């Protein structure tokens, strides 16, 4: 077991190094004139450094003067020490900006993840129990519609109905205009009010996948011999479902849920941007569009780390949870 | 039983028909009684039994017809602009009432600015003298609105409220002439003499010399807002008349060669309390883009922000979205099948290498990368067509890992089956073993996967276009049509701009997913209980 985990971690690190290298190559491949243009625009802001200084800073940070491999090595050495440079767009160190936005995304992700699970799993089980019934069809179609919904369209619809027609929520932002006059509880409620629609979007768009996954796995288990045996010996249906079938469905569920835990930090790029929620997705979207290379580079690596971590966790969990799995 | 015999015996025939209702008349042991279906037909049968999947298929057929045939049938083209003539009230002139005193000064050295101030104070106090540096100015009041100032008996200046101008509109009247004219107006005299000539001053303030109007005195100032708007005397008078009434409509027949005889121009005069000013507006027809026009005749779904027909844009947008989806999926599949096939078939270090590559590609965050590249292309002003090609290549290149994994997994299990041993034993070439014997067996899963990922690719493209980083104007795409919703005014007021595109997008992606689901169930009956 330990050997397996260590091996997986080592492989992940190798993959991370390669992905980071590809990201670095991408950043180096951006046309020089593009970077120069950004540096020029930056230098013209009031109180900014001079154009040469901006260019020098970038060159030093990304070792542009060296070859690709040597430059990447230089970047790695800095990155391992936790130095990702200063964000061009936000004019603060990248990690500082990251730290100030990531927690909001995490909270948002955690809340929607919670709702996703408590909605999707029971519905998936229900659909599997009543396969080919009207309930099953309804649930499956709703799940598919959730998967097929374009985020921006759904968000716009919600805005039209709840923000404009009903006026329950603000269109954009995390805090209302009189936020600073409110009591601490009022401030909390104000934020909750602003986060409501984004969370609804995240939940509706994500329940489909988990619901289908639950349904498929539940069906597989319901077809298994031991379920037939359980029924044959006359156990009540609820016991068959919840004690024999559902517990076995939990194995793949736990692995996939565990694997998506790191993703809670990744933020929701589109949703946050649409609702102007200043989380990591929103921050990095504007950084990327503005050509903020230090921040973009960091974000790419961060996202890769999250993906790798997710895969690692789900693989390890799979082995831990299911005793039938023998590790080579 | 013989068919001929049956025909000869009607009653028996009927009876048999009754028994064989709906079945063909074959012997019990006739092989033809057993309907043999090819695997393809079986799949088809199972697929068509699934109503939801059939609905999806119908939606897809509709979408294809809508996008590819609709574009041809539509009377408009993708980038055809429409115009409309609007009647707009344009501000052409303004009328204000002169309320402040103006000074006309003969010689500044004899009437310095300080004297002007002191005169103003003195008149306000009701005095008739003002003093500056021991020089005394006599102020003579003619009326409340006209004073003249003398310095030791010499006329140095006068202050007045009425405006005096020549008939030509220039400022060629002399100091003395203006003095005489304004004085006559202030005294309400019917005329004055200047330079040996008799001028008549009528009630309307016209200064008439030998029957010709040479100038006028008036309390109103009429200014043209537009440089090309000439105000004739008659128009001015009519305007002033209307202003005295507090505003209204002026019907004016201009003596303009461009206009036909008797054609009237209407001017609307309103008081603007903010500027303390009467605004003269004229209705003018404006030729402009027919933007955001409501659904109706001619434009079934209205027009968009550029004044293009919405329905036509939706058709062409569907074409772009579907084409991009297909091309990307083809690129993905070709790459995925080749890589997965090689990895699965050869195994060993080749497999290891390719699978690590797959891991790497799995881990690359594709959305941020496309956003970064899109932003860079924005800055470089890349041509929209080239941009679209890049978009397809990037999406395809970043998406093959999943398919490679699937193909490899399938091939690993198929490779061990007996028919492959047989193929090897017959000495078939490696390439034909992979592509003729292994890949066809992966095709069911591939088709399911492709159908599902088509929906995904279309969504990704739409999202990028929505963000303004995918398909760009002049090309339409469902995503960039909805992009307009970023304008809150459009979100609130013009549902027809973004809801149809969103519904089409949703239906298409949903239909691809439904059909994919149906295909999977049809290909893989094990999932059925």
HADDOCK unambig.tbl for C-alpha pairs under 7 A between the chains (distance, minus, plus):
assign (segid A and resid 15 and name CA) (segid B and resid 360 and name CA) 5.66 0.50 0.50
assign (segid A and resid 19 and name CA) (segid B and resid 360 and name CA) 6.12 0.50 0.50
assign (segid A and resid 19 and name CA) (segid B and resid 364 and name CA) 6.36 0.50 0.50
assign (segid A and resid 30 and name CA) (segid B and resid 376 and name CA) 6.93 0.50 0.50
assign (segid A and resid 34 and name CA) (segid B and resid 376 and name CA) 6.81 0.50 0.50
assign (segid A and resid 34 and name CA) (segid B and resid 379 and name CA) 6.58 0.50 0.50
assign (segid A and resid 144 and name CA) (segid B and resid 510 and name CA) 6.48 0.50 0.50
assign (segid A and resid 144 and name CA) (segid B and resid 513 and name CA) 6.95 0.50 0.50
assign (segid A and resid 145 and name CA) (segid B and resid 510 and name CA) 5.95 0.50 0.50
assign (segid A and resid 148 and name CA) (segid B and resid 506 and name CA) 5.87 0.50 0.50
assign (segid A and resid 148 and name CA) (segid B and resid 509 and name CA) 5.30 0.50 0.50
assign (segid A and resid 148 and name CA) (segid B and resid 510 and name CA) 5.17 0.50 0.50
assign (segid A and resid 149 and name CA) (segid B and resid 506 and name CA) 5.46 0.50 0.50
assign (segid A and resid 150 and name CA) (segid B and resid 459 and name CA) 6.30 0.50 0.50
assign (segid A and resid 150 and name CA) (segid B and resid 506 and name CA) 6.65 0.50 0.50
assign (segid A and resid 153 and name CA) (segid B and resid 502 and name CA) 5.76 0.50 0.50
assign (segid A and resid 160 and name CA) (segid B and resid 491 and name CA) 6.70 0.50 0.50
assign (segid A and resid 160 and name CA) (segid B and resid 492 and name CA) 6.48 0.50 0.50
assign (segid A and resid 164 and name CA) (segid B and resid 492 and name CA) 6.86 0.50 0.50
assign (segid A and resid 288 and name CA) (segid B and resid 371 and name CA) 6.85 0.50 0.50
assign (segid A and resid 288 and name CA) (segid B and resid 372 and name CA) 5.48 0.50 0.50
assign (segid A and resid 289 and name CA) (segid B and resid 371 and name CA) 6.89 0.50 0.50
assign (segid A and resid 289 and name CA) (segid B and resid 372 and name CA) 6.38 0.50 0.50
assign (segid A and resid 289 and name CA) (segid B and resid 375 and name CA) 5.17 0.50 0.50
assign (segid A and resid 300 and name CA) (segid B and resid 365 and name CA) 6.50 0.50 0.50
assign (segid A and resid 303 and name CA) (segid B and resid 365 and name CA) 6.32 0.50 0.50
assign (segid A and resid 304 and name CA) (segid B and resid 363 and name CA) 5.41 0.50 0.50
assign (segid A and resid 304 and name CA) (segid B and resid 364 and name CA) 6.08 0.50 0.50
assign (segid A and resid 304 and name CA) (segid B and resid 365 and name CA) 6.43 0.50 0.50
assign (segid A and resid 307 and name CA) (segid B and resid 363 and name CA) 5.88 0.50 0.50
assign (segid A and resid 308 and name CA) (segid B and resid 363 and name CA) 6.58 0.50 0.50
